[in-house]
Amino acid sequence: MGDSVAWACEQGRRLRRAKMKRTIVMLLVSAGMTAPAMAASVTNKDADTQVLVIVEGGSRMEIAVEPGATQTICPAGCFVTLPNGDRIALNGGEEVEIEGGAASVK
């Protein structure tokens, strides 16, 4: 009788571990699918290409936004230096429009 109780306990532990693994995988997949939705977008309404300096997580990079183009940036928040020297902080989800070298955040 002791063996059957130990077997049942072990089976219960295995089921709980399998359910926990499935839950963790589902959470990671759903988080991965929502990440791009949280990114900010930048639209260049100027006639000239605009270069933005982006600092995200300690990394610095420059992106060029062509006239009329929209770029997706900052999935985890960042600081952006605009062509006119202004700096803005983005958390993700914002829509930024560049016109006349200045930005408006929506």
C-alpha positions in Angstrom: 0.0 0.0 0.0 2.9 2.3 0.7 4.2 2.0 -2.8 0.9 2.9 -4.4 0.7 6.1 -2.2 4.2 7.1 -3.2 3.4 6.4 -6.8 0.3 8.5 -6.7 2.2 11.4 -5.0 4.9 11.3 -7.6 2.3 11.3 -10.4 0.6 14.4 -8.8 4.0 16.2 -8.7 4.6 15.4 -12.3 1.2 16.7 -13.4 1.7 20.0 -11.4 5.1 20.5 -13.0 3.7 19.9 -16.4 0.9 22.4 -15.8 3.4 25.0 -14.5 5.7 24.6 -17.5 2.7 25.0 -19.8 1.6 28.1 -18.0 5.1 29.7 -18.1 5.4 29.0 -21.8 2.0 30.5 -22.5 2.9 33.6 -20.5 6.2 34.0 -22.4 4.6 33.6 -25.8 1.9 36.1 -25.0 4.4 38.6 -23.7 6.5 38.2 -26.8 3.4 38.8 -29.0 2.5 42.1 -27.1 6.0 43.6 -27.1 5.9 45.1 -30.6 2.6 46.7 -29.8 4.3 48.7 -27.0 6.9 50.2 -29.3 6.8 53.9 -30.3 6.5 55.0 -33.9 8.1 58.0 -35.6 6.7 59.5 -38.8 8.8 62.0 -40.8 6.5 64.6 -42.3 9.4 66.7 -43.6 10.7 66.8 -47.1 14.2 65.8 -45.9 15.5 62.7 -44.2 15.7 63.1 -40.5 18.4 61.4 -38.3 17.4 60.5 -34.8 19.8 59.5 -32.0 18.3 56.8 -29.8 19.7 55.7 -26.4 18.1 52.5 -25.2 19.4 50.4 -22.3 22.8 52.1 -22.5 23.2 51.5 -26.2 23.3 54.5 -28.6 22.3 54.3 -32.3 21.3 56.6 -35.1 18.4 55.9 -37.4 17.5 57.8 -40.6 13.8 58.3 -41.2 13.1 59.0 -44.9 10.5 61.6 -45.9 7.0 60.2 -45.4 8.3 57.1 -43.7 7.3 55.6 -40.4 9.8 53.7 -38.2 9.1 51.6 -35.1 11.5 52.3 -32.2 12.0 51.8 -28.5 10.1 48.6 -27.6 11.3 49.0 -24.0 11.5 52.8 -23.7 14.3 55.1 -24.7 15.6 58.7 -25.0 15.5 60.2 -28.5 17.5 63.2 -29.6 15.8 65.0 -32.5 17.5 66.9 -35.4 16.8 70.2 -33.7 18.6 69.0 -30.5 15.5 68.4 -28.4 15.5 65.2 -26.2 12.4 63.3 -25.4 11.8 60.2 -23.3 9.6 57.5 -24.8 8.0 54.7 -22.8 6.6 52.8 -25.8 3.2 53.2 -27.5 3.7 56.9 -28.4 3.3 58.2 -31.9 5.9 60.9 -32.8 5.6 63.1 -35.8 8.5 65.1 -37.1 7.7 68.3 -38.9 10.1 71.2 -39.4 12.8 69.4 -37.5 10.6 69.4 -34.3 8.6 66.6 -32.9 5.1 66.3 -31.5 4.2 63.4 -29.3 0.7 61.9 -29.4 
